[in-house]
Amino acid sequence: MTHSANPAKAGQAAFRAQLLTFNGDPAQSPNAAVFNEDGLLIVEDGHVVAAGAYAALASQLAPGTQVQDMRDKLIVPGFIDTHIHYPQTDMIASPAPGLLPWLDTYTFPTERRFSDPAYAQDTASFFVEELLACGTTTALVYCTVHKESADALFTESEARNLRMVAGKVLMDRHCPEFLQDTPQSGYDDSAELIGRWHNRGRQMYALTPRFAPTSTEAQLEACGVLAKQHPDIFIQSHVAENTDEVKWVADLFPGHRSYLDIYDHYGLLRRRAVYGHCIYLDEEDRKRMAQTGAVASHCPTSNLFLGSGLFDFDKADAAGMPIALATDVGGGTSFSMLQTMNEAHKVARLTGHHLTATRMFYLATAGAAEALDLADKVGTLKPKSEADFVVLDPQATPLLARRTARTESLEELLFAFALLGDDRAIYETYAAGKRVHRRDHVRVHAPRTAKIAA
């Protein structure tokens, strides 16, 4: 479909499809989801020009602009994964009886390999491709203690012009010596990486103390200094994931009211501070997160896989604390935010909460962007935002096609995608207006390198 024989305005592209975006939280407003059954998305120079009803916007197309006809598909903002470990890509789906033995048996030995820049680069490349195959265009990424791991991740992200947030892990105790830094080296390495990568194009840095048990008070103090020196960087860590961990932290930090209070004490609760799990918080903790704008990153597939516990949406909502969704690969069992929604719905049901599909899509897009202080950049299809979006295919599998053909509301359609969808439902992924993934693109599979023990 072409609108003129005249040359199109340089860089303009248009997509005619069903469109979904948000102007608020569906839990708070019945009109928060904005859906156009016959919509038009116009993109130029990496940004959204307009998104809305085709009939209303077609006249705004520049002469000669080619319109891609995708009326049988649904375009949504790119997914935002707020907690994921790229070094754990090769150890996803590793069996263990719980979090701490899982760390010792699989995680730490795997992370050791990231001192090798070539290994880090190879893993980072696959990791980013897997994110895009699942429709994730922004992620908060944990690297390893090695500077090389962060450089590798940012290099791969920059090559694809992705809006990515990442950081080198800091840990100076309670981990193998080969993965330890020191308060000073952790500070120096983090400062160097902030200078090299934060706000370089679309790359952003996250100060990343792994979790309180693996940092001494001196290291947490150094993190607080860095956070104060760089008020616009992100902060990411873990809190209150399981009961054994909470007891351990209480023994290590006896002078603090709670696990979360440790981070608060060192100035690590604020906007753009994101804490994975947040299962075993009390009312005061939740209130403090709401006051500071710190984000609870809910990781349902990981919590179920490791038997950690159930996130309480009712208590989180009552406190008004920011919430987002995350895969938490490799404790999490899928890179797919659709599969993450599937499990989030089930976790919510187990606590007596009905988590709608409309809200799950919000939490994975606009809600995450709002919580991360990135709402002016990603998470919606509003004009001037960065053109990160995903094309979902309701006919991706025979079962999904059969179910979506019978959906009679937006909620039913989104629920079918969330419960039945995975990477196969991602037809295309776009970052800054450029296609960075197409489902029919053949990816090279890794050859088998290990032998099965008899």
MIKOLDO-329893 format. One record per residue (C-alpha): x, y, z; residue number from 1; residue in one letter. Coordinates in Angstrom, 3 decimals, decimal comma, always signed. Each point is the difference from the previous one (the first is absolute). Layout:
<rs>
        x        y        z num residuo
        X        Y        Z NUM       A
...
</rs>
This chain:
<rs>
        x        y        z num residuo
   +0,000   +0,000   +0,000   1       M
   +1,628   +3,256   -1,147   2       T
   -1,498   +3,436   +0,441   3       H
   +1,891   +1,862   -2,722   4       S
   +2,515   -0,497   -2,752   5       A
   +2,037   +2,832   +1,538   6       N
   +2,993   -0,941   +2,141   7       P
   -0,876   -0,678   +3,626   8       A
   +1,423   +2,226   +2,695   9       K
   +3,397   -1,417   +0,941  10       A
   -0,215   -2,490   +2,806  11       G
   -3,796   -0,179   +0,240  12       Q
   -1,676   -3,396   +0,340  13       A
   -3,592   -0,947   +0,738  14       A
   -1,776   -3,092   +1,301  15       F
   -3,718   -0,711   -0,300  16       R
   -0,973   -2,441   +2,741  17       A
   -1,926   -0,389   +3,197  18       Q
   +1,690   +2,306   +2,527  19       L
   +0,205   -0,125   +3,783  20       L
   +1,548   +2,644   +2,238  21       T
   -0,736   +1,447   +3,435  22       F
   -0,685   +3,350   +1,631  23       N
   -0,170   -1,339   +3,572  24       G
   -0,286   -3,060   +2,216  25       D
   -2,996   -2,215   -0,879  26       P
   -0,326   -0,811   +3,720  27       A
   -0,816   +3,654   +0,618  28       Q
   -1,833   +1,097   -3,145  29       S
   -2,415   -1,903   -2,268  30       P
   +1,224   +2,071   -2,964  31       N
   +3,726   -0,505   +0,548  32       A
   +0,429   -2,384   -2,942  33       A
   -0,210   +1,702   -3,391  34       V
   -0,895   -2,496   -2,725  35       F
   -0,538   +0,609   -3,703  36       N
   -1,344   -2,951   -1,947  37       E
   +1,005   +1,672   -3,278  38       D
   +2,965   +2,099   +1,038  39       G
   +2,907   +1,806   -1,604  40       L
   +3,458   +0,426   +1,491  41       L
   +2,248   +2,574   -1,686  42       I
   +3,712   -0,056   +0,806  43       V
   +2,788   +2,328   -1,050  44       E
   +3,658   +0,346   +0,984  45       D
   -0,345   -2,577   +2,743  46       G
   -2,979   +1,651   +1,687  47       H
   -3,768   -0,276   -0,106  48       V
   -1,660   +2,741   -2,041  49       V
   -3,567   -1,109   +0,623  50       A
   -2,041   -3,028   +1,053  51       A
   -3,761   -0,341   -0,122  52       G
   -2,932   -0,797   -2,243  53       A
   +0,960   -0,549   -3,631  54       Y
   -2,934   +2,069   -1,239  55       A
   +1,139   +2,981   +2,059  56       A
   +3,726   -0,206   -0,712  57       L
   +0,326   -1,162   -3,612  58       A
   -0,026   +3,612   -1,211  59       S
   +3,115   +0,726   +2,085  60       Q
   +2,139   -2,422   -1,985  61       L
   +2,799   +1,596   -1,966  62       A
   -0,343   -0,369   -3,770  63       P
   +1,360   -3,323   -1,178  64       G
   +0,095   -1,629   +3,417  65       T
   -0,370   -3,754   -0,272  66       Q
   -2,561   -1,380   +2,450  67       V
   +0,633   -3,535   +1,212  68       Q
   -3,356   -1,736   +0,173  69       D
   -0,130   -2,037   +3,206  70       M
   -3,703   +0,177   +0,731  71       R
   +0,008   -3,600   +1,229  72       D
   +2,691   +0,829   +2,591  73       K
   +0,148   +1,963   +3,273  74       L
   +2,682   +2,627   +0,617  75       I
   +0,897   +0,733   +3,629  76       V
   +2,858   +1,982   +1,570  77       P
   +3,225   -1,968   +0,406  78       G
   +0,102   -2,083   +3,159  79       F
   +2,121   +1,146   +2,956  80       I
   +1,651   -2,684   +2,143  81       D
   +0,987   +1,586   +3,309  82       T
   +2,273   -2,742   +1,400  83       H
   +2,108   -2,484   -1,960  84       I
   +3,494   -1,540   +0,258  85       H
   +1,665   -0,327   -3,391  86       Y
   +2,928   -2,111   +1,298  87       P
   -2,516   -2,646   +1,051  88       Q
   -1,187   -0,583   -3,572  89       T
   +1,972   -3,247   -0,307  90       D
   -1,189   -1,378   +3,349  91       M
   -3,728   +0,654   -0,311  92       I
   -2,003   -3,095   +1,016  93       A
   +2,653   -1,369   +2,367  94       S
   -1,315   -2,300   +2,755  95       P
   +0,587   +0,868   +3,677  96       A
   -1,904   -0,326   +3,292  97       P
   -0,051   +3,745   +0,693  98       G
   +1,500   +3,444   -0,592  99       L
   +3,245   -0,244   +1,957 100       L
   +1,078   -3,466   -1,280 101       P
   -1,023   +1,103   -3,500 102       W
   +2,353   +2,980   +0,286 103       L
   +2,897   -2,140   +1,227 104       D
   -0,459   -2,885   -2,451 105       T
   -0,800   +1,843   -3,215 106       Y
   -0,035   +3,780   +0,201 107       T
   +3,400   +0,859   +1,384 108       F
   +1,977   -2,532   -2,099 109       P
   -1,770   +1,244   -3,142 110       T
   +0,630   +3,656   +0,808 111       E
   +3,713   -0,696   +0,411 112       R
   +0,320   -0,408   -3,765 113       R
   -0,889   +3,643   -0,662 114       F
   +3,516   +1,192   +0,730 115       S
   +0,618   -1,150   -3,591 116       D
   -1,138   +2,826   -2,331 117       P
   -0,611   -2,408   -2,896 118       A
   -2,278   -2,205   +2,090 119       Y
   -1,808   +3,035   +1,374 120       A
   -0,525   +1,396   -3,503 121       Q
   -1,346   -3,284   -1,363 122       D
   -2,460   -0,370   +2,870 123       T
   -1,048   +3,651   -0,144 124       A
   -0,748   -0,279   -3,717 125       S
   -2,197   -3,067   +0,479 126       F
   -1,667   +1,563   +3,045 127       F
   -0,988   +3,157   -1,860 128       V
   -1,294   -1,995   -2,965 129       E
   -2,101   -2,123   +2,350 130       E
   -1,479   +3,100   +1,629 131       L
   -0,979   +1,391   -3,386 132       L
   -1,454   -3,344   -1,095 133       A
   -2,294   +0,271   +3,018 134       C
   -0,971   +3,609   -0,706 135       G
   +2,067   +1,536   +2,800 136       T
   +1,568   +3,281   -1,081 137       T
   +1,127   +1,325   +3,396 138       T
   +1,389   -1,958   +2,942 139       A
   +1,697   +0,607   +3,320 140       L
   +2,917   -2,366   -0,282 141       V
   +2,355   -1,440   +2,589 142       Y
   +3,493   -0,659   -1,329 143       C
   +2,739   -1,743   +2,034 144       T
   +2,621   +1,497   +2,274 145       V
   +2,275   +0,400   -3,031 146       H
   +0,116   +3,319   -1,873 147       K
   +0,348   -1,977   -3,215 148       E
   -3,479   -1,463   +0,445 149       S
   -1,607   +3,441   +0,124 150       A
   +2,012   +1,263   -2,952 151       D
   -1,091   -3,033   -2,031 152       A
   -3,690   +0,469   +0,786 153       L
   +0,017   +3,715   -0,752 154       F
   +1,954   -0,553   -3,227 155       T
   -2,595   -2,481   -1,285 156       E
   -2,877   +2,255   +1,071 157       S
   +1,560   +3,079   -1,578 158       E
   +0,536   -1,865   -3,280 159       A
   -3,792   -0,486   -0,197 160       R
   -0,827   +3,454   +1,432 161       N
   -2,006   -1,400   +2,916 162       L
   -1,126   +1,874   +3,114 163       R
   +1,825   -2,170   +2,514 164       M
   +0,898   +0,357   +3,682 165       V
   +2,794   -2,132   +1,458 166       A
   +2,728   -0,111   +2,577 167       G
   +2,972   -1,901   +1,353 168       K
   -0,865   -1,987   +3,117 169       V
   +1,699   +1,038   +3,234 170       L
   +0,739   -2,667   +2,621 171       M
   +2,904   -0,147   +2,414 172       D
   -0,986   -2,859   +2,338 173       R
   -1,982   -3,255   +0,310 174       H
   +0,805   -1,102   -3,530 175       C
   +2,935   -1,848   -1,565 176       P
   +3,238   +1,954   +0,157 177       E
   +0,239   -0,077   -3,794 178       F
   -3,153   +2,160   -0,179 179       L
   +0,835   +2,491   +2,739 180       Q
   +0,839   +3,622   -0,491 181       D
   +0,797   +2,469   +2,809 182       T
   -1,775   +3,170   +1,128 183       P
   +2,639   +2,050   -1,813 184       Q
   +0,281   -2,068   -3,196 185       S
   -3,778   -0,294   -0,210 186       G
   -0,316   +3,764   +0,366 187       Y
   +2,736   +0,684   -2,568 188       D
   -1,303   -2,501   -2,554 189       D
   -3,577   +1,242   +0,354 190       S
   +1,070   +3,641   -0,319 191       A
   +1,993   -0,859   -3,120 192       E
   -2,954   -1,830   -1,573 193       L
   -2,395   +2,830   +0,880 194       I
   +2,313   +2,435   -1,765 195       G
   +0,328   -2,256   -3,023 196       R
   -3,610   -1,099   -0,479 197       W
   -2,632   +1,994   +1,908 198       H
   -2,060   +2,065   -2,452 199       N
   +2,259   -1,018   -2,880 200       R
   -2,650   -0,157   -2,691 201       G
   -2,774   -2,153   +1,460 202       R
   +2,184   -1,782   +2,570 203       Q
   -0,548   +0,662   +3,714 204       M
   +1,866   -1,224   +3,058 205       Y
   -1,271   -1,811   +3,087 206       A
   +1,999   -0,101   +3,215 207       L
   -0,263   -3,700   +0,895 208       T
   +0,828   -1,299   +3,476 209       P
   -1,087   -3,615   -0,432 210       R
   -1,842   -0,229   +3,314 211       F
   +0,741   +1,081   +3,553 212       A
   +1,651   -3,276   +1,139 213       P
   +2,713   +0,224   -2,665 214       T
   +1,014   +3,579   +0,822 215       S
   +1,782   +1,220   +3,109 216       T
   -1,162   +3,178   +1,663 217       E
   +3,008   +1,725   -1,558 218       A
   -1,114   -1,028   -3,471 219       Q
   -3,602   +1,075   +0,588 220       L
   +1,347   +3,321   +1,233 221       E
   +2,000   +0,348   -3,230 222       A
   -3,180   -0,746   -1,963 223       C
   -1,754   +2,773   +1,892 224       G
   +2,769   +2,423   -0,945 225       V
   -0,274   -0,939   -3,679 226       L
   -3,782   +0,308   +0,124 227       A
   +0,303   +3,494   +1,441 228       K
   +2,606   +1,018   -2,573 229       Q
   -2,193   -1,229   -2,875 230       H
   -3,646   +0,766   +0,865 231       P
   -1,337   -1,114   -3,395 232       D
   +1,537   -3,483   -0,155 233       I
   -2,033   -3,074   +0,844 234       F
   +0,512   -2,201   +3,051 235       I
   -0,881   -3,687   -0,030 236       Q
   +0,200   -2,778   +2,554 237       S
   -1,993   -2,778   +1,652 238       H
   -2,072   +0,148   +3,165 239       V
   -2,096   -2,412   +2,070 240       A
   -0,032   -2,816   -2,557 241       E
   -0,272   -2,958   +2,378 242       N
   -0,216   -0,705   +3,706 243       T
   +3,495   -1,493   +0,406 244       D
   +1,519   +3,073   -1,629 245       E
   -2,024   +2,360   +2,224 246       V
   +1,219   -1,825   +3,138 247       K
   +3,594   +0,099   -1,263 248       W
   -0,209   +3,748   -0,612 249       V
   -1,415   +0,570   +3,490 250       A
   +3,046   -1,790   +1,444 251       D
   +2,435   +1,962   -2,176 252       L
   -1,570   +3,412   +0,642 253       F
   -1,442   -0,161   +3,529 254       P
   -0,343   +3,756   +0,408 255       G
   -2,615   +0,468   -2,724 256       H
   -3,781   -0,089   +0,242 257       R
   -0,359   -2,122   -3,137 258       S
   +1,814   -1,290   -3,079 259       Y
   -1,248   +2,964   -2,051 260       L
   +1,122   +2,404   +2,713 261       D
   +3,620   -0,904   -0,741 262       I
   -0,272   +1,416   -3,515 263       Y
   -1,872   +3,012   +1,354 264       D
   +2,760   +0,644   +2,540 265       H
   +2,593   +0,252   -2,769 266       Y
   -2,066   +2,309   -2,208 267       G
   -1,008   -2,668   -2,505 268       L
   -3,784   +0,493   +0,078 269       L
   -1,137   +2,610   -2,523 270       R
   -1,462   +0,443   -3,458 271       R
   +1,692   -2,336   -2,480 272       R
   +0,881   -2,436   +2,797 273       A
   -1,359   -3,440   -0,882 274       V
   -0,145   -2,927   +2,407 275       Y
   -0,613   -3,533   -1,177 276       G
   -2,614   -2,167   +1,749 277       H
   -1,254   +2,020   +3,032 278       C
   -1,945   -3,014   +1,278 279       I
   +0,684   +0,201   +3,737 280       Y
   -0,484   +3,716   +0,621 281       L
   -2,068   +1,393   +2,834 282       D
   -2,398   +2,939   -0,028 283       E
   +2,712   +2,495   +0,946 284       E
   +2,252   -1,267   -2,816 285       D
   -2,753   +0,370   -2,573 286       R
   -0,824   +3,470   +1,244 287       K
   +3,663   +0,965   -0,279 288       R
   +0,203   -1,241   -3,590 289       M
   -3,063   +2,061   -0,859 290       A
   +1,508   +3,089   +1,662 291       Q
   +3,342   -0,301   -1,776 292       T
   -1,255   -1,205   -3,388 293       G
   +2,098   -3,162   +0,186 294       A
   -1,405   -2,732   -2,244 295       V
   -1,025   -3,549   +0,863 296       A
   +0,997   -2,288   -2,861 297       S
   -2,287   -3,041   +0,087 298       H
   +1,703   -3,145   -1,342 299       C
   -2,690   -2,715   -0,035 300       P
   +1,702   -2,767   -1,988 301       T
   +3,101   +0,257   +2,179 302       S
   -1,977   +0,083   +3,254 303       N
   -1,871   -3,143   -1,011 304       L
   +3,077   -1,799   -1,350 305       F
   +2,025   +0,615   +3,165 306       L
   -2,991   -0,372   +2,318 307       G
   +0,671   +3,452   +1,420 308       S
   -3,548   +1,138   +0,691 309       G
   -2,903   +2,024   -1,391 310       L
   +0,015   +3,737   -0,690 311       F
   -3,009   +1,740   +1,588 312       D
   -1,631   +2,381   -2,486 313       F
   -2,737   +1,095   +2,406 314       D
   +2,455   +1,184   +2,637 315       K
   +2,253   +1,624   -2,597 316       A
   -2,929   +1,871   -1,551 317       D
   -1,334   +1,058   +3,395 318       A
   +3,371   +1,555   +0,808 319       A
   +0,223   +1,696   -3,399 320       G
   +3,446   -1,382   -0,740 321       M
   +1,157   -0,103   -3,635 322       P
   -0,148   -3,491   -1,555 323       I
   +1,431   -1,458   -3,194 324       A
   +0,468   -3,495   -1,435 325       L
   +3,215   -1,881   -0,696 326       A
   +1,267   -3,344   -1,252 327       T
   +2,999   -0,338   +2,356 328       D
   +1,781   -2,361   -2,403 329       V
   +1,723   -2,325   +0,934 330       G
   -1,990   -0,653   +3,189 331       G
   -2,896   +0,950   -2,214 332       G
   -0,911   -2,663   -2,517 333       T
   -0,811   +2,058   -3,096 334       S
   +1,200   +3,137   -1,783 335       F
   -3,604   +0,598   -1,070 336       S
   -1,945   +2,776   +1,703 337       M
   -3,167   -1,701   -1,264 338       L
   +0,919   -3,134   +1,946 339       Q
   +0,892   +2,223   +2,940 340       T
   -3,517   +1,469   -0,135 341       M
   -1,397   -3,530   -0,054 342       N
   +1,760   -0,865   +3,251 343       E
   -0,674   +3,411   +1,582 344       A
   -3,719   -0,593   -0,469 345       H
   +0,245   -3,360   +1,772 346       K
   +2,093   +1,376   +2,875 347       V
   -2,584   +2,752   +0,478 348       A
   -2,840   -2,547   +0,033 349       R
   +1,764   -1,946   +2,754 350       L
   -0,102   +3,127   +2,175 351       T
   -3,646   +0,695   -0,858 352       G
   +0,744   +2,816   -2,463 353       H
   -1,413   +0,171   -3,536 354       H
   +2,726   +1,424   -2,219 355       L
   -1,550   +0,958   -3,324 356       T
   +1,778   -0,465   -3,306 357       A
   -0,454   +3,699   -0,764 358       T
   +1,885   +0,898   +3,156 359       R
   +2,691   -2,599   -0,668 360       M
   +0,672   +1,554   -3,402 361       F
   +0,088   +3,402   +1,707 362       Y
   +2,496   -1,212   +2,620 363       L
   +2,219   -1,373   -2,784 364       A
   -0,086   +3,235   -2,024 365       T
   -1,264   +3,427   +1,094 366       A
   -0,147   -0,922   +3,679 367       G
   +3,618   -1,117   +0,019 368       A
   +1,078   +3,130   -1,880 369       A
   -1,848   +2,201   +2,493 370       E
   +1,509   -1,845   +2,965 371       A
   +3,496   +0,275   -1,509 372       L
   -0,316   +3,719   -0,743 373       D
   +0,216   -0,760   -3,734 374       L
   -3,582   +0,891   -0,954 375       A
   +1,171   +2,784   -2,321 376       D
   +2,101   -2,499   -1,944 377       K
   -1,546   -3,489   -0,153 378       V
   -3,017   -2,042   +1,034 379       G
   -2,715   +1,636   -2,104 380       T
   -0,751   +0,966   -3,592 381       L
   -0,476   +3,680   +0,811 382       K
   +1,454   +2,609   -2,392 383       P
   +3,703   +0,806   +0,472 384       K
   +0,638   -3,207   +1,965 385       S
   +2,704   -2,341   -1,262 386       E
   -1,476   -2,396   -2,535 387       A
   +0,499   -3,279   +1,846 388       D
   -2,889   -2,325   -0,771 389       F
   -0,982   -3,613   -0,551 390       V
   -2,240   -1,562   -2,625 391       V
   -1,998   -2,840   +1,576 392       L
   -1,466   -2,744   -2,176 393       D
   -3,309   -1,461   +1,237 394       P
   +0,413   -2,846   -2,505 395       Q
   +3,467   -0,998   +1,183 396       A
   -1,116   -3,487   +1,034 397       T
   -3,119   -2,004   -0,897 398       P
   -1,309   +0,167   +3,566 399       L
   +0,651   +3,733   +0,366 400       L
   -1,664   +0,626   -3,365 401       A
   -3,055   -2,033   +0,952 402       R
   -0,315   +1,733   +3,376 403       R
   +0,560   +3,573   -1,208 404       T
   -2,523   -0,494   -2,815 405       A
   -2,624   -0,385   +2,721 406       R
   +1,023   +2,889   +2,270 407       T
   -2,691   +2,641   +0,450 408       E
   +1,841   +2,672   +1,982 409       S
   +3,453   +1,542   +0,324 410       L
   +0,423   -1,718   +3,378 411       E
   -0,743   -3,408   -1,537 412       E
   +2,423   +0,626   -2,866 413       L
   +2,835   +1,098   +2,287 414       L
   -0,719   -2,835   +2,425 415       F
   +0,353   -2,509   -2,835 416       A
   +3,366   +1,516   -0,961 417       F
   +1,174   -0,054   +3,629 418       A
   -1,099   -3,560   +0,740 419       L
   +0,742   -1,645   -3,359 420       L
   +2,695   +2,233   -1,469 421       G
   +3,785   -0,207   +0,012 422       D
   +2,794   +0,920   -2,426 423       D
   -2,011   -1,552   -2,855 424       R
   -2,610   +2,746   +0,421 425       A
   +2,621   +2,697   -0,668 426       I
   -0,204   +0,646   -3,733 427       Y
   +2,357   +2,988   -0,051 428       E
   +1,840   +2,202   +2,477 429       T
   +1,018   +3,615   -0,666 430       Y
   +2,493   +2,182   +1,875 431       A
   +0,214   +3,732   -0,752 432       A
   -2,141   -0,619   -3,077 433       G
   +2,291   -2,658   -1,465 434       K
   -0,942   -3,658   -0,247 435       R
   +2,372   -1,986   +2,215 436       V
   -1,767   -3,370   -0,046 437       H
   -2,256   -1,927   -2,346 438       R
   -1,379   -3,391   +0,935 439       R
   +0,922   -1,708   -3,259 440       D
   +3,648   +1,064   +0,262 441       H
   +2,060   -3,157   +0,528 442       V
   +2,296   +0,155   +3,028 443       R
   +3,085   -2,209   +0,320 444       V
   -0,334   -2,584   +2,763 445       H
   +2,910   -0,818   +2,301 446       A
   +1,575   -3,439   -0,493 447       P
   +0,070   -2,410   +2,925 448       R
   +3,219   +0,443   +2,005 449       T
   -0,532   -2,167   +3,078 450       A
   -0,468   -3,722   +0,518 451       K
   -2,765   -1,513   +2,099 452       I
   +1,490   -1,733   +3,046 453       A
   -0,804   -3,703   +0,191 454       A
</rs>
